[in-house]
Amino acid sequence: MMPPRYLVLFGFLAVAGCSVTTPYEVLAEPFPTHLGTIEARQAQIRRAATGLGWTITEDDPGHMLANKGNITVLVEYDPTGFSLHETNPPYNTDEITKWNDAAEALEKNILAQSKA
């Protein structure tokens, strides 16, 4: 029988080796400035997305779909903030990492555009 301290060490190593990666989401991120109409926010988000190579496929006040390769993000927004949601989350870790990098870059660019 294995001593208890080895069981604890084995359990820790097993858990540490199984990393779970989940799709990156942004929920109710406030814009850095509170000045702006919904139309201004729509234009800022559009500039941020297209500047990074995203294609906007749906664009109505309050939400838009942005596509980049096989990644699709729903962007919901109002004059005070925005959210990013995955619409087709990948299942393998490499694809999730690619999705997360693209979504995080989009978030940062939206925030940068809203400061301009």
N, C-alpha and C positions, 0 to 999 in steps of 0.2 A: 504494500500500500504506500502511496505517495504521501510524504509529510504535508500538512496543511499549508505551510508557507510556499511550497512548490505549486500547489494547486492555485493559490492566489496569484503567483507570478505567471503561471500558464494562462489563467483567465485574463489577466491584464494584457498579456501579449496577444492573445486571440482577439480581444476587443480592439486593441490599437491597430492591428493589421487589417481590420474591416472598416475602412472609412466609407461613409455614406455621403455622396454629393447630391445635393438637391438643386433644382433650378433656382436661379437668382430672381427674386421678385422685389419690387419696390412698392411699399404701401404708404400712401398719403405723404409723400415727400414734399415738404413745403418749398416754394420758390424762395430764393434768397431775398427778393424784393417783393413787396406786396402790391406794387403798382402794375396794373395790367388788366386788360379786358380778356374775355375768353378768346376773342379773335387774335389779340396780340400773343397769347399763350399758344394758340394753334400755330401761328406763324413761327414762333420760336422753336416749338417742338419739330415742326416740319424742317426748318433749317438745320437743326441739330441732327435729325435722322438722315436727311439727304446728304449732309456733309460727311457722314460716315459710310455712305454707300447703301443706306437702307432705301427701299422703295415703299412709298405710302400707297396702300391699295384701297383703303376706306378712310374717308376724312370728313367727319361730321363734327360740329361743335360739341366738345365734351369727350370725344373718343376718336381714335384712329388705329388702324392696323399697319404695322411696319414690318416689312419682310427684308431679310438679308440671307440669301442662299436658302437653306431649308429651315431657317429660324423665323418664326412669326411671333410678334409681340403685340399685345393689346395695350395701348396707351390711353389711360383715362385721365382727364384733367379738368380743372376749373381755374378761375383766376388766382387761387391761392396755392395750389399744389398739383401733384400728379402721381400716378401709380403705373407700374409696368407689370404685366401678367403674361406668363407663358401661355401659348395656345396650343402648342404641339411639343411638349417637353420630350426630350430624348431619353432613352433608357440606359445607354452605356455611358460610363464615366467620362470617356474622352469627348463624346458629343456634348455632355452636360457642361464640361469645362469650357468648350468652345462657345456654347450658348451663354454661359455665365459671363465670359469675357466680353462678348458682344453686347449683352444687356447692360453690364456695368459701364462700358464705354458710352452707350447711349444715355444712360442716366447722367453721367458726368458732363456729357456734351449738352444735354438739356439744361442742366444747372448753369453751365457756362453761358449758353445763349440767353438765359433769362437775366443774367447780370449785365448783358451788353446794352 
